[in-house]
Amino acid sequence: MKRSIAFEIKRAFLNWTFCAALNVGLLLAIGHVVMVAAPYALSESWNLWRSGAGGTYPPSLYSAWMGVTSYSFLTITFYFLLPLLACIPYADSLCTDLSTHYSNQLICRMGRIRYFASKLIATSISSISVIVIPLIVNYIATACFIPALWPEPAAQIFPASPSNMLASLFYHAPQTYTIVFIMLAALYSAAFGALSIASSFSIHNRFIVMLTPFALCITAQFVLQGSAFEGFSPINALSPYQPYPSIYSVVVAIGILLLLIPNFITLIKGRYFEDV
Amino acid sequence: MKKSTAISQNVPPPIIWRSIYWDIQRGFSDNIPLGLLLIIFIAASCGSFLITIATGDAASLSDEHAFSALDIMAYINRGMDEYSPIYKQIFMIDMTWTIPLLCIAFMACTYISKDRKGYSAQIVSRTKSRVLWLTAKYLWLTVIVVLFYGSIILVSSLIARTIGGTELFTATQQGIALTSLDYSNMQLNDIALLYILFIVAALTGGCMAMTLSLIIGPVGSYLAFIVLMIASSYFKTNYLFLDFTMLARNSLVTDEGFTSAFGIAECLLLAGIFIFAGLLFVKRTDYL
């Protein structure tokens, strides 16, 4: 099993689509540092504090990293593209393997369950990497420019309000809040990759397989738009700036279900898979 | 890029028209699910308009209860107001504006990518013309976009004629309150020019997606289209032509908006550039 997982991970990471998707994410992350964080650090706000005049609350790491700047084009683009970026690296690999019958070669060498399980694991890891690495790079790079001043509710520059999920965590342990949301993004990225893998059994077009989670997210966003459940749409729920209120346990439960159901379907279909 | 080695010959007119007709027919039959999705989208948007009217949010602002086809069309094509990041408010993308554009770009990208691996070799060898193969695709895209926006007008008119209770293309207080846009001064020729602008701008986006799909593949093309779409909704500038598909940014409803005539001219120019680039690329590529 270890060898099959290692083989699939090698295929997942050593291909140009992974590099391309990661580069797009890193471009957005680093662009955000250049366009938002760096100007903050060099702006007039800091002159007032350096001179001791005080006045307005200066920018903090927890109000300036990519996940919380809801007014930044790069933040919006990253979270809107998240379902697509997560699936670009390796989520269409099962579709490709099935259409080229390469899966037959691998299955007769490693067995059905091992093949499909290692495919799911490799896809999840590559999807998580493409999303989490840019977020971490942006967080660390922003911390190089802006100090991590403790969030102050009265300052009105921080994204968490009382109706947002984990708002108290944000004001008591902002680092933990950030880590929680990065882990949430990782969970949903893995779920999107698994969804694409599961859809490969019935959809034979690589592009459509890759786009399936993105299309579902857009549909959810459209259907829930203007309703009381708008905050539960994946694109809104994953954003640390939380444009709409939602419930943490429900968001996590949806993410876990989205991850488990496609995995289950893939393993069951894989168990009885026959390609003649 | 492989150099073309095929001998180009003059293609007889009957083959041209047959090839174009068959391509358009095939495009429709291959994209039935998306076509149905667009029809469902129009129905859902009209339903959303009627529900909002009925629940009274707009009605409370107005004594009249009538609405017109123009109100429904303005509601569907409203788009987003100009966004200013200075105030640091949350920027949200309107899905009602986004979904048709995403569907059109998707159809453009997939049709090209499917054909390149399948029918293109047969069509090019039978018609002996790569240009004809690609031209048929652009014509199919034009038909799709015109049909979509025409369907909006048709469905809006049917609903307004049945239960609207007023002239088809006059602005009502209901519609103005619902969209928060004052389009009461729009005449019939303004509406016609506006809809031509919407069609041409969406078509330009589709042509861009199709041309990029030829060069960098469907995934890269779709990614580029989405980034352009988000940028168009975020920034208000003449260079991002998808801005022209929003009523909220037109000069008919806002003083600093784009004029329809300028938008049409720019979009036609850009569409011409994309089509020319596509034809140039296709002529140098071997599809056999």
Interface residues (C-beta under 8 A of the other chain):
Chain A: T17 A20 V24 S70 Y71 S72 F73 I76 T77 F80 L81 L84 I88 I157 N205 F207 I208 M210 L211 I218 Q221 F222 Q225 G226 Y241 P243
Chain B: A44 S48 P85 Y87 K88 Q89 I90 F91 M92 I93 D94 M95 T96 T98 I99 L102 F106 C109 T110 S113 K114 P218 V219 G220 Y222 L223 I226 V227 I230 A231 Y234 F235
